[in-house]
């Protein structure tokens, strides 16, 4: 067996924690670029059948509700009410 002093133990532990944070941060950056969900580029939709509010991409014109699988068309007129925050 090998001996590790208390000072080396804290250095190794801190290096492991910092390394884990870096890995999780890089994973989050990769996931954001892979899925590209940005709330400023997306819009909230409200299903008329089940009243579920969900996010759809702005370029989509036909959206399917994730809950009831009902398809409906997104109106891009000014009279169309969107939920804004």
C-alpha positions, 0 to 999 in steps of 0.5 A: 500500500502507498501512503498519501499525506493529508496535503496531497489528499486535498490537492488530489480531491480539489483537482478531481472536483475541478476536473469534474466541473470542467467535464460537466461544463464542456458537456453542457456546451456541447448539448446547447450546440447540439440541440440549439434551444434558445428561448429568444429564437423559439416561441411558446405554443398552446394546444387547443385540445389539451391546453398544454403549453410547449416550445416550438422552433420559430422556423416550424409552421406545423407543430405537433403537440407532445401530449395529445399528438394533435397537429396544428398550424402556427399563424404568423399574423399580428393577430396571432397571440403568443405568450411573451415574457 
